[in-house]
Amino acid sequence: MVENQTKLGKNDNKILELLQKDCKMSVKTMAKIMNIPITTIYSKIKRMEKLGIIKGYKAVVDYKKIGINVCAYICISTISGYSKSGKNVPTSEDMVCNELKKIDEVEEIHIVTGPWDIIAKVRVRNVESIGELILNRIRPIEGVTNTITLVSVNDIRS
């Protein structure tokens, strides 16, 4: 089944671009940049919020300034029907993702194609914390069969 896609105009795309660069930018500033009325900008933003195109607004955090020095990506393999306890407990990628959501250090979770089933983006204070997270909290999750960790050495976009 194909989801209904909302057509966006040139102005809608420009508004999204401006909000992604600075979600605190005022409607007045956007109107000046785009040379269109404030009311047009405001109504387009409200429409995109109502349609779920704009899902929210967030702060971009400099994690190192608050002592969270390591960002890593954990690639996770899963297997359906696998049970670490030996019981025939049905598991799935969704069930593993639901368990990952409960871990505070997990920032993003993606079900992916390729040799891995799930990629989880995590942020922790130090490298030792990654080991603890993987060994004691991720690998014990029912359905997790293997992990590999990629540590980010430089965040280019932020």
SULURDA-V554396 format. One record per residue. N is the residue number from 0. RES is the residue in one small letter. PSI is psi in radians with two decimals (* if undefined). NEAR is the number of other C-alpha atoms within 10 Angstrom. Layout:
# SULURDA-V554396
[[N RES PSI NEAR] [N RES PSI NEAR]]
This chain:
# SULURDA-V554396
[[0 m 2.26 3] [1 v 2.28 4] [2 e 2.63 5] [3 n 2.25 6] [4 q 2.38 7] [5 t 2.27 9] [6 k 2.32 6] [7 l 2.43 12] [8 g 3.08 8] [9 k -0.75 7] [10 n -0.67 14] [11 d -0.81 16] [12 n -0.68 11] [13 k -0.71 15] [14 i -0.80 20] [15 l -0.73 17] [16 e -0.79 12] [17 l -0.74 17] [18 l -0.60 18] [19 q -0.56 14] [20 k -0.64 10] [21 d 1.68 14] [22 c -0.17 15] [23 k 0.02 12] [24 m 2.34 12] [25 s 2.71 14] [26 v -0.63 18] [27 k -0.77 15] [28 t -0.74 12] [29 m -0.76 19] [30 a -0.69 17] [31 k -0.81 12] [32 i -0.76 11] [33 m -0.17 15] [34 n 0.79 9] [35 i 2.80 13] [36 p 2.58 13] [37 i -0.73 17] [38 t -0.58 12] [39 t -0.82 13] [40 i -0.86 20] [41 y -0.82 16] [42 s -0.61 11] [43 k -0.70 17] [44 i -0.82 19] [45 k -0.70 13] [46 r -0.80 14] [47 m -0.57 17] [48 e -0.80 13] [49 k -0.65 11] [50 l -0.15 11] [51 g 0.15 10] [52 i -0.77 14] [53 i 1.94 15] [54 k -0.30 10] [55 g 3.13 8] [56 y 2.49 11] [57 k 2.78 10] [58 a 2.52 8] [59 v 2.02 9] [60 v 2.41 9] [61 d 1.61 11] [62 y -0.57 14] [63 k -0.54 11] [64 k -0.27 8] [65 i 0.29 9] [66 g 0.19 11] [67 i 1.65 14] [68 n -0.20 14] [69 v 2.25 19] [70 c 2.31 25] [71 a 2.74 18] [72 y 2.16 20] [73 i 2.02 22] [74 c 2.27 20] [75 i 2.28 24] [76 s 2.49 17] [77 t 2.89 20] [78 i 2.29 17] [79 s 2.47 14] [80 g -0.03 13] [81 y 2.47 18] [82 s 2.14 17] [83 k -0.46 14] [84 s -0.08 8] [85 g -0.16 7] [86 k 2.72 9] [87 n 1.31 10] [88 v 2.04 13] [89 p 2.32 13] [90 t 2.89 18] [91 s 2.97 16] [92 e -0.70 19] [93 d -0.71 11] [94 m -0.70 15] [95 v -0.77 19] [96 c -0.70 18] [97 n -0.63 12] [98 e -0.69 14] [99 l -0.63 19] [100 k -0.45 15] [101 k -0.18 9] [102 i 2.05 13] [103 d -0.64 10] [104 e -0.26 19] [105 v 2.04 19] [106 e -0.67 14] [107 e 2.63 14] [108 i 2.27 17] [109 h 2.28 13] [110 i 2.22 14] [111 v 2.93 12] [112 t 2.95 9] [113 g -2.78 6] [114 p -0.26 9] [115 w 2.70 16] [116 d -0.62 16] [117 i 2.49 23] [118 i 2.22 21] [119 a 2.24 20] [120 k 2.20 18] [121 v 2.70 20] [122 r 2.24 20] [123 v 2.94 19] [124 r -0.65 16] [125 n 3.03 13] [126 v -0.64 14] [127 e -0.61 9] [128 s -0.53 14] [129 i -0.78 21] [130 g -0.80 13] [131 e -0.77 11] [132 l -0.83 17] [133 i -0.90 15] [134 l -0.66 12] [135 n -0.30 11] [136 r -0.48 13] [137 i -0.91 20] [138 r -0.56 16] [139 p -0.16 12] [140 i 2.28 18] [141 e 2.26 22] [142 g -0.29 23] [143 v 2.16 23] [144 t -0.48 15] [145 n 2.62 13] [146 t 2.71 17] [147 i 2.48 12] [148 t 2.32 16] [149 l 2.07 11] [150 v 2.26 15] [151 s 2.26 10] [152 v -0.27 9] [153 n 2.23 9] [154 d 1.85 7] [155 i -0.72 5] [156 r -0.56 4] [157 s * 7]]
